[in-house]
Structures are given as C-alpha cells and as structure tokens.
Amino acid sequence: MSVLELGKAISVSDATICRWENGISDIKSDQLIALSAFFGVSCDFLVGLDD
C-alpha cells in the first residue's frame, strides 16, 4: 500500500504520513484512531504499548 492510498483511506495527505514517518510531526489522536480502525488494531499496539 502506498502512502497515497493510506492517506486517502484515513483522510490525510500523503505528505502528512511522510512527516509522521520521518518524525517531523506527531500524529493527532483522531488520526491515530483512524489508523487503528483501518488496520484493525488498538491504538496501544500502534504506539508500542501492547503486543
């Protein structure tokens, strides 16, 4: 999946995802929730608090 496809799926730009990946900006809570719903995992899992 490309960052463009993921961005469209969770309603953010591909540039926003690139900034997250490069540590330039932090993800907002609503975006984290959208990511967790999209991938079917918990927010804790995405931030490394849960296995």
C-alpha distance matrix in Angstrom:
0.0 3.8 6.7 8.2 6.3 6.8 10.1 11.1 10.6 12.8 14.9 14.7 14.3 11.7 14.9 15.5 12.4 13.5 17.0 16.1 14.5 17.7 20.1 21.4 21.3 21.2 19.2 21.4 22.3 21.1 17.6 17.7 18.8 16.1 13.5 15.7 16.1 12.4 11.9 15.5 17.0 19.9 20.0 22.3 19.7 17.2 20.1 21.5 24.5 23.9 22.8
3.8 0.0 3.8 5.2 5.2 6.3 8.5 10.0 10.7 12.6 13.9 12.9 11.6 8.6 11.7 12.9 10.2 10.8 14.4 14.3 12.8 15.5 18.2 19.1 19.1 19.7 18.0 20.4 21.9 20.8 17.1 17.7 19.4 16.6 14.2 17.0 17.7 14.2 14.2 17.9 19.2 21.6 21.0 23.4 21.1 18.2 20.7 22.4 25.6 25.4 24.7
6.7 3.8 0.0 3.8 5.5 5.0 5.8 8.5 9.7 10.5 11.4 9.7 8.3 5.2 8.2 9.2 6.5 7.5 11.0 11.0 10.1 12.8 15.2 15.8 15.6 16.2 14.6 17.1 18.9 17.9 14.1 15.1 17.1 14.5 12.3 15.6 16.6 13.5 13.9 17.7 18.5 20.3 19.2 21.7 19.9 16.6 18.7 20.8 24.0 24.3 24.2
8.2 5.2 3.8 0.0 3.8 5.5 5.1 6.2 8.7 10.2 10.1 8.9 7.1 4.8 8.5 10.0 8.6 9.8 13.0 13.6 13.4 15.7 18.0 17.9 17.5 18.3 16.5 18.3 20.2 18.6 15.1 16.8 18.4 15.2 13.9 17.3 17.6 14.4 15.7 19.3 20.7 22.5 21.5 24.3 22.8 19.5 21.7 24.1 27.0 27.3 27.3
6.3 5.2 5.5 3.8 0.0 3.8 5.4 5.2 6.3 8.9 9.8 10.0 9.5 8.1 11.8 12.5 10.7 12.6 15.7 15.5 15.2 18.1 20.2 20.5 19.7 19.9 17.5 19.1 20.2 18.3 15.0 16.4 17.3 13.9 12.5 15.7 15.3 11.9 13.2 16.7 18.6 20.8 20.4 23.4 21.6 18.7 21.4 23.7 26.4 26.2 26.0
6.8 6.3 5.0 5.5 3.8 0.0 3.8 5.4 5.0 6.3 8.3 8.2 8.8 7.6 11.1 10.7 8.4 11.1 13.7 12.7 12.8 16.1 17.7 18.3 17.1 16.8 14.2 15.8 16.8 15.0 11.6 12.7 13.7 10.6 8.9 12.1 12.2 9.0 10.3 13.8 15.3 17.3 16.7 19.6 18.1 15.1 17.8 20.1 22.8 22.7 22.7
10.1 8.5 5.8 5.1 5.4 3.8 0.0 3.8 5.4 5.4 5.6 4.7 5.2 5.3 8.6 8.0 7.0 10.0 12.1 11.7 12.7 15.5 16.8 16.7 15.2 15.2 12.7 14.0 15.5 13.6 10.2 12.3 13.6 10.4 9.7 13.4 13.5 10.9 12.9 16.1 17.4 18.7 17.5 20.7 19.7 16.4 18.5 21.4 23.9 24.3 24.8
11.1 10.0 8.5 6.2 5.2 5.4 3.8 0.0 3.8 5.6 5.0 6.3 7.1 8.0 11.5 11.3 10.7 13.5 15.6 15.4 16.5 19.2 20.5 20.3 18.6 18.6 15.8 16.4 17.6 15.0 12.2 14.6 15.0 11.4 11.5 14.9 14.0 11.3 13.9 16.8 18.8 20.4 19.6 23.0 22.0 19.1 21.5 24.3 26.6 26.7 27.1
10.6 10.7 9.7 8.7 6.3 5.0 5.4 3.8 0.0 3.8 5.8 8.0 9.9 10.6 14.0 13.1 11.8 15.0 17.1 16.0 16.9 20.2 21.1 21.4 19.6 18.8 15.6 16.0 16.3 13.7 11.1 12.8 12.6 8.9 9.0 11.9 10.6 7.7 10.6 13.3 15.5 17.3 17.0 20.5 19.5 16.9 19.7 22.3 24.4 24.1 24.4
12.8 12.6 10.5 10.2 8.9 6.3 5.4 5.6 3.8 0.0 3.8 5.9 8.9 10.3 13.0 11.1 10.3 14.0 15.2 13.8 15.5 18.6 19.0 19.2 16.8 15.7 12.3 12.3 12.6 9.9 7.4 9.5 9.5 5.8 6.7 10.0 9.2 7.4 10.5 12.9 14.4 15.4 14.5 18.1 17.6 14.9 17.3 20.3 22.1 22.2 23.1
14.9 13.9 11.4 10.1 9.8 8.3 5.6 5.0 5.8 3.8 0.0 3.8 6.9 9.5 11.8 10.2 10.6 14.1 15.0 14.5 16.5 19.2 19.5 19.0 16.6 16.0 13.0 12.6 13.6 10.7 8.5 11.7 11.9 8.6 10.1 13.4 12.7 11.2 14.3 16.6 18.1 18.8 17.4 21.0 20.9 18.0 19.9 23.1 25.0 25.4 26.6
14.7 12.9 9.7 8.9 10.0 8.2 4.7 6.3 8.0 5.9 3.8 0.0 3.8 6.6 8.3 6.5 7.5 10.7 11.4 11.3 13.6 15.8 16.2 15.4 13.2 13.2 10.7 11.0 13.0 10.9 8.1 11.2 12.6 10.0 10.5 14.1 14.4 12.8 15.3 18.0 18.9 19.3 17.4 20.7 20.6 17.2 18.7 22.0 24.1 25.1 26.3
14.3 11.6 8.3 7.1 9.5 8.8 5.2 7.1 9.9 8.9 6.9 3.8 0.0 3.8 5.2 5.2 6.7 8.9 10.0 11.1 12.8 14.6 15.7 14.4 13.0 14.0 12.4 13.4 16.0 14.4 11.3 14.1 16.0 13.4 13.2 17.0 17.5 15.5 17.5 20.7 21.4 22.2 20.2 23.2 22.8 19.2 20.5 23.7 26.2 27.3 28.2
11.7 8.6 5.2 4.8 8.1 7.6 5.3 8.0 10.6 10.3 9.5 6.6 3.8 0.0 3.8 5.4 5.2 6.3 8.7 10.0 10.6 12.4 14.3 13.6 13.1 14.4 13.1 15.1 17.6 16.5 13.0 15.0 17.3 14.7 13.5 17.2 18.1 15.7 17.0 20.5 21.1 22.2 20.4 23.1 22.2 18.5 19.9 22.7 25.6 26.6 27.1
14.9 11.7 8.2 8.5 11.8 11.1 8.6 11.5 14.0 13.0 11.8 8.3 5.2 3.8 0.0 3.8 5.4 5.0 6.2 8.7 9.8 10.5 12.2 10.7 10.6 12.8 12.4 14.6 17.7 17.2 13.9 15.9 18.6 16.6 15.5 19.2 20.6 18.5 19.6 23.0 23.2 23.8 21.5 24.0 23.3 19.5 20.2 23.1 26.0 27.5 28.3
15.5 12.9 9.2 10.0 12.5 10.7 8.0 11.3 13.1 11.1 10.2 6.5 5.2 5.4 3.8 0.0 3.8 5.4 5.1 6.4 8.7 10.0 10.6 9.3 8.0 9.4 8.7 10.8 13.9 13.6 10.4 12.4 15.3 13.8 12.9 16.4 18.0 16.5 17.7 20.8 20.7 20.9 18.3 20.8 20.5 16.8 17.3 20.4 23.1 24.7 25.8
12.4 10.2 6.5 8.6 10.7 8.4 7.0 10.7 11.8 10.3 10.6 7.5 6.7 5.2 5.4 3.8 0.0 3.8 5.4 5.1 6.2 8.7 9.9 10.0 9.1 9.8 8.7 11.5 14.0 13.9 10.2 11.3 14.3 12.6 10.8 14.2 16.1 14.2 14.9 18.2 18.0 18.6 16.4 18.7 17.9 14.1 15.1 17.9 20.8 22.1 22.9
13.5 10.8 7.5 9.8 12.6 11.1 10.0 13.5 15.0 14.0 14.1 10.7 8.9 6.3 5.0 5.4 3.8 0.0 3.8 5.4 5.0 6.1 8.5 8.4 9.1 11.0 11.1 14.2 17.1 17.3 13.8 14.6 17.8 16.4 14.3 17.5 19.6 17.6 17.8 21.2 20.8 21.5 19.2 21.1 20.0 16.3 16.8 19.2 22.5 24.0 24.5
17.0 14.4 11.0 13.0 15.7 13.7 12.1 15.6 17.1 15.2 15.0 11.4 10.0 8.7 6.2 5.1 5.4 3.8 0.0 3.8 5.5 5.2 6.0 4.9 5.5 8.0 9.1 12.2 15.5 16.3 13.2 14.1 17.6 16.8 15.1 18.1 20.5 19.1 19.4 22.6 21.7 21.7 18.9 20.6 20.1 16.4 16.1 18.8 21.8 23.8 24.8
16.1 14.3 11.0 13.6 15.5 12.7 11.7 15.4 16.0 13.8 14.5 11.3 11.1 10.0 8.7 6.4 5.1 5.4 3.8 0.0 3.8 5.5 5.2 6.1 5.4 6.0 6.5 10.1 12.9 14.1 10.9 10.9 14.6 14.3 12.2 14.9 17.6 16.6 16.5 19.4 18.2 18.0 15.2 16.8 16.3 12.6 12.3 15.1 18.0 20.0 21.1
14.5 12.8 10.1 13.4 15.2 12.8 12.7 16.5 16.9 15.5 16.5 13.6 12.8 10.6 9.8 8.7 6.2 5.0 5.5 3.8 0.0 3.8 5.6 7.7 8.6 9.3 9.9 13.6 15.9 17.1 13.7 13.2 16.7 16.2 13.5 15.9 18.7 17.3 16.5 19.7 18.5 18.8 16.4 17.6 16.4 12.8 12.8 14.8 18.2 19.9 20.4
17.7 15.5 12.8 15.7 18.1 16.1 15.5 19.2 20.2 18.6 19.2 15.8 14.6 12.4 10.5 10.0 8.7 6.1 5.2 5.5 3.8 0.0 3.8 5.5 7.9 9.9 11.6 15.3 18.0 19.5 16.4 16.1 19.8 19.5 17.0 19.4 22.3 21.0 20.3 23.4 22.0 22.1 19.4 20.3 19.4 15.9 15.2 17.1 20.4 22.4 23.1
20.1 18.2 15.2 18.0 20.2 17.7 16.8 20.5 21.1 19.0 19.5 16.2 15.7 14.3 12.2 10.6 9.9 8.5 6.0 5.2 5.6 3.8 0.0 3.8 5.6 7.0 9.6 13.1 15.8 17.9 15.3 14.7 18.5 18.9 16.7 18.8 21.9 21.2 20.7 23.3 21.5 20.9 17.9 18.5 18.2 14.9 13.4 15.5 18.4 21.0 22.2
21.4 19.1 15.8 17.9 20.5 18.3 16.7 20.3 21.4 19.2 19.0 15.4 14.4 13.6 10.7 9.3 10.0 8.4 4.9 6.1 7.7 5.5 3.8 0.0 3.8 7.0 9.9 12.9 16.2 18.0 15.5 15.9 19.6 19.7 18.1 20.6 23.4 22.6 22.6 25.4 23.9 23.3 20.0 21.1 21.1 17.6 16.3 18.8 21.5 24.1 25.5
21.3 19.1 15.6 17.5 19.7 17.1 15.2 18.6 19.6 16.8 16.6 13.2 13.0 13.1 10.6 8.0 9.1 9.1 5.5 5.4 8.6 7.9 5.6 3.8 0.0 3.8 6.6 9.3 12.7 14.5 12.3 12.9 16.5 16.8 15.7 18.2 20.8 20.5 20.9 23.4 21.9 20.9 17.6 18.9 19.5 16.0 14.6 17.7 20.0 22.6 24.4
21.2 19.7 16.2 18.3 19.9 16.8 15.2 18.6 18.8 15.7 16.0 13.2 14.0 14.4 12.8 9.4 9.8 11.0 8.0 6.0 9.3 9.9 7.0 7.0 3.8 0.0 3.7 6.4 9.4 11.7 10.0 9.9 13.5 14.4 13.5 15.4 18.3 18.4 18.8 20.8 19.1 17.7 14.1 15.4 16.4 13.1 11.5 14.9 16.8 19.4 21.6
19.2 18.0 14.6 16.5 17.5 14.2 12.7 15.8 15.6 12.3 13.0 10.7 12.4 13.1 12.4 8.7 8.7 11.1 9.1 6.5 9.9 11.6 9.6 9.9 6.6 3.7 0.0 3.8 6.5 8.4 6.3 6.4 9.9 10.7 10.0 12.1 14.7 15.0 15.6 17.6 16.2 14.9 11.5 13.6 14.5 11.1 10.4 14.1 15.9 18.0 20.2
21.4 20.4 17.1 18.3 19.1 15.8 14.0 16.4 16.0 12.3 12.6 11.0 13.4 15.1 14.6 10.8 11.5 14.2 12.2 10.1 13.6 15.3 13.1 12.9 9.3 6.4 3.8 0.0 3.8 5.6 5.3 6.3 8.8 10.0 10.6 12.4 14.4 15.3 16.6 18.0 16.8 15.1 11.7 14.1 15.8 12.9 12.3 16.1 17.1 19.2 21.7
22.3 21.9 18.9 20.2 20.2 16.8 15.5 17.6 16.3 12.6 13.6 13.0 16.0 17.6 17.7 13.9 14.0 17.1 15.5 12.9 15.9 18.0 15.8 16.2 12.7 9.4 6.5 3.8 0.0 3.8 5.4 5.0 6.2 8.6 9.8 10.5 12.3 14.2 15.4 16.0 14.7 12.5 9.2 11.8 13.9 11.8 11.4 15.0 15.3 17.1 19.9
21.1 20.8 17.9 18.6 18.3 15.0 13.6 15.0 13.7 9.9 10.7 10.9 14.4 16.5 17.2 13.6 13.9 17.3 16.3 14.1 17.1 19.5 17.9 18.0 14.5 11.7 8.4 5.6 3.8 0.0 3.8 5.4 5.1 6.2 8.7 9.9 10.6 12.3 14.4 15.1 14.6 13.0 10.5 13.8 15.5 13.3 13.9 17.5 17.9 19.1 21.6
17.6 17.1 14.1 15.1 15.0 11.6 10.2 12.2 11.1 7.4 8.5 8.1 11.3 13.0 13.9 10.4 10.2 13.8 13.2 10.9 13.7 16.4 15.3 15.5 12.3 10.0 6.3 5.3 5.4 3.8 0.0 3.8 5.4 5.0 6.2 8.6 9.8 10.4 12.3 13.9 13.6 12.8 10.2 13.6 14.5 11.6 12.6 16.2 17.5 18.6 20.5
17.7 17.7 15.1 16.8 16.4 12.7 12.3 14.6 12.8 9.5 11.7 11.2 14.1 15.0 15.9 12.4 11.3 14.6 14.1 10.9 13.2 16.1 14.7 15.9 12.9 9.9 6.4 6.3 5.0 5.4 3.8 0.0 3.8 5.4 5.1 6.2 8.6 9.8 10.6 11.8 10.7 9.4 6.6 9.8 10.7 8.1 9.1 12.6 13.7 14.8 16.8
18.8 19.4 17.1 18.4 17.3 13.7 13.6 15.0 12.6 9.5 11.9 12.6 16.0 17.3 18.6 15.3 14.3 17.8 17.6 14.6 16.7 19.8 18.5 19.6 16.5 13.5 9.9 8.8 6.2 5.1 5.4 3.8 0.0 3.8 5.4 5.1 6.1 8.5 10.0 10.2 9.6 8.2 6.5 10.2 11.4 9.7 11.3 14.4 14.8 15.2 17.3
16.1 16.6 14.5 15.2 13.9 10.6 10.4 11.4 8.9 5.8 8.6 10.0 13.4 14.7 16.6 13.8 12.6 16.4 16.8 14.3 16.2 19.5 18.9 19.7 16.8 14.4 10.7 10.0 8.6 6.2 5.0 5.4 3.8 0.0 3.8 5.5 5.2 6.1 8.7 9.7 10.4 10.4 9.3 13.1 13.4 11.3 13.5 16.6 17.6 17.7 19.2
13.5 14.2 12.3 13.9 12.5 8.9 9.7 11.5 9.0 6.7 10.1 10.5 13.2 13.5 15.5 12.9 10.8 14.3 15.1 12.2 13.5 17.0 16.7 18.1 15.7 13.5 10.0 10.6 9.8 8.7 6.2 5.1 5.4 3.8 0.0 3.8 5.4 5.0 6.2 8.3 8.4 9.1 8.1 11.6 10.9 8.4 11.1 13.9 15.5 15.5 16.5
15.7 17.0 15.6 17.3 15.7 12.1 13.4 14.9 11.9 10.0 13.4 14.1 17.0 17.2 19.2 16.4 14.2 17.5 18.1 14.9 15.9 19.4 18.8 20.6 18.2 15.4 12.1 12.4 10.5 9.9 8.6 6.2 5.1 5.5 3.8 0.0 3.8 5.5 5.3 5.7 5.1 5.5 5.6 9.0 8.4 7.1 10.1 12.4 13.3 12.7 13.8
16.1 17.7 16.6 17.6 15.3 12.2 13.5 14.0 10.6 9.2 12.7 14.4 17.5 18.1 20.6 18.0 16.1 19.6 20.5 17.6 18.7 22.3 21.9 23.4 20.8 18.3 14.7 14.4 12.3 10.6 9.8 8.6 6.1 5.2 5.4 3.8 0.0 3.8 5.6 5.0 6.6 7.7 8.7 12.1 11.7 10.8 13.9 16.0 16.7 15.7 16.6
12.4 14.2 13.5 14.4 11.9 9.0 10.9 11.3 7.7 7.4 11.2 12.8 15.5 15.7 18.5 16.5 14.2 17.6 19.1 16.6 17.3 21.0 21.2 22.6 20.5 18.4 15.0 15.3 14.2 12.3 10.4 9.8 8.5 6.1 5.0 5.5 3.8 0.0 3.8 5.6 8.0 10.2 11.0 14.3 13.0 11.5 14.9 17.0 18.4 17.4 17.7
11.9 14.2 13.9 15.7 13.2 10.3 12.9 13.9 10.6 10.5 14.3 15.3 17.5 17.0 19.6 17.7 14.9 17.8 19.4 16.5 16.5 20.3 20.7 22.6 20.9 18.8 15.6 16.6 15.4 14.4 12.3 10.6 10.0 8.7 6.2 5.3 5.6 3.8 0.0 3.8 5.6 8.7 10.1 12.7 10.6 9.5 13.2 14.6 16.2 14.8 14.5
15.5 17.9 17.7 19.3 16.7 13.8 16.1 16.8 13.3 12.9 16.6 18.0 20.7 20.5 23.0 20.8 18.2 21.2 22.6 19.4 19.7 23.4 23.3 25.4 23.4 20.8 17.6 18.0 16.0 15.1 13.9 11.8 10.2 9.7 8.3 5.7 5.0 5.6 3.8 0.0 3.8 7.0 9.6 11.9 10.2 10.4 13.9 14.9 15.7 13.7 13.6
17.0 19.2 18.5 20.7 18.6 15.3 17.4 18.8 15.5 14.4 18.1 18.9 21.4 21.1 23.2 20.7 18.0 20.8 21.7 18.2 18.5 22.0 21.5 23.9 21.9 19.1 16.2 16.8 14.7 14.6 13.6 10.7 9.6 10.4 8.4 5.1 6.6 8.0 5.6 3.8 0.0 3.8 6.7 8.3 6.4 7.3 10.7 11.4 11.9 10.0 10.2
19.9 21.6 20.3 22.5 20.8 17.3 18.7 20.4 17.3 15.4 18.8 19.3 22.2 22.2 23.8 20.9 18.6 21.5 21.7 18.0 18.8 22.1 20.9 23.3 20.9 17.7 14.9 15.1 12.5 13.0 12.8 9.4 8.2 10.4 9.1 5.5 7.7 10.2 8.7 7.0 3.8 0.0 3.8 5.2 5.2 6.6 8.9 10.0 9.6 8.2 9.8
20.0 21.0 19.2 21.5 20.4 16.7 17.5 19.6 17.0 14.5 17.4 17.4 20.2 20.4 21.5 18.3 16.4 19.2 18.9 15.2 16.4 19.4 17.9 20.0 17.6 14.1 11.5 11.7 9.2 10.5 10.2 6.6 6.5 9.3 8.1 5.6 8.7 11.0 10.1 9.6 6.7 3.8 0.0 3.8 5.3 5.1 6.4 8.6 8.5 8.8 11.2
22.3 23.4 21.7 24.3 23.4 19.6 20.7 23.0 20.5 18.1 21.0 20.7 23.2 23.1 24.0 20.8 18.7 21.1 20.6 16.8 17.6 20.3 18.5 21.1 18.9 15.4 13.6 14.1 11.8 13.8 13.6 9.8 10.2 13.1 11.6 9.0 12.1 14.3 12.7 11.9 8.3 5.2 3.8 0.0 3.8 5.5 5.3 6.1 4.9 5.4 8.5
19.7 21.1 19.9 22.8 21.6 18.1 19.7 22.0 19.5 17.6 20.9 20.6 22.8 22.2 23.3 20.5 17.9 20.0 20.1 16.3 16.4 19.4 18.2 21.1 19.5 16.4 14.5 15.8 13.9 15.5 14.5 10.7 11.4 13.4 10.9 8.4 11.7 13.0 10.6 10.2 6.4 5.2 5.3 3.8 0.0 3.8 5.5 5.1 5.7 4.7 6.1
17.2 18.2 16.6 19.5 18.7 15.1 16.4 19.1 16.9 14.9 18.0 17.2 19.2 18.5 19.5 16.8 14.1 16.3 16.4 12.6 12.8 15.9 14.9 17.6 16.0 13.1 11.1 12.9 11.8 13.3 11.6 8.1 9.7 11.3 8.4 7.1 10.8 11.5 9.5 10.4 7.3 6.6 5.1 5.5 3.8 0.0 3.8 5.6 7.7 8.1 9.3
20.1 20.7 18.7 21.7 21.4 17.8 18.5 21.5 19.7 17.3 19.9 18.7 20.5 19.9 20.2 17.3 15.1 16.8 16.1 12.3 12.8 15.2 13.4 16.3 14.6 11.5 10.4 12.3 11.4 13.9 12.6 9.1 11.3 13.5 11.1 10.1 13.9 14.9 13.2 13.9 10.7 8.9 6.4 5.3 5.5 3.8 0.0 3.8 5.8 8.0 10.1
21.5 22.4 20.8 24.1 23.7 20.1 21.4 24.3 22.3 20.3 23.1 22.0 23.7 22.7 23.1 20.4 17.9 19.2 18.8 15.1 14.8 17.1 15.5 18.8 17.7 14.9 14.1 16.1 15.0 17.5 16.2 12.6 14.4 16.6 13.9 12.4 16.0 17.0 14.6 14.9 11.4 10.0 8.6 6.1 5.1 5.6 3.8 0.0 3.8 5.6 7.2
24.5 25.6 24.0 27.0 26.4 22.8 23.9 26.6 24.4 22.1 25.0 24.1 26.2 25.6 26.0 23.1 20.8 22.5 21.8 18.0 18.2 20.4 18.4 21.5 20.0 16.8 15.9 17.1 15.3 17.9 17.5 13.7 14.8 17.6 15.5 13.3 16.7 18.4 16.2 15.7 11.9 9.6 8.5 4.9 5.7 7.7 5.8 3.8 0.0 3.8 7.0
23.9 25.4 24.3 27.3 26.2 22.7 24.3 26.7 24.1 22.2 25.4 25.1 27.3 26.6 27.5 24.7 22.1 24.0 23.8 20.0 19.9 22.4 21.0 24.1 22.6 19.4 18.0 19.2 17.1 19.1 18.6 14.8 15.2 17.7 15.5 12.7 15.7 17.4 14.8 13.7 10.0 8.2 8.8 5.4 4.7 8.1 8.0 5.6 3.8 0.0 3.8
22.8 24.7 24.2 27.3 26.0 22.7 24.8 27.1 24.4 23.1 26.6 26.3 28.2 27.1 28.3 25.8 22.9 24.5 24.8 21.1 20.4 23.1 22.2 25.5 24.4 21.6 20.2 21.7 19.9 21.6 20.5 16.8 17.3 19.2 16.5 13.8 16.6 17.7 14.5 13.6 10.2 9.8 11.2 8.5 6.1 9.3 10.1 7.2 7.0 3.8 0.0
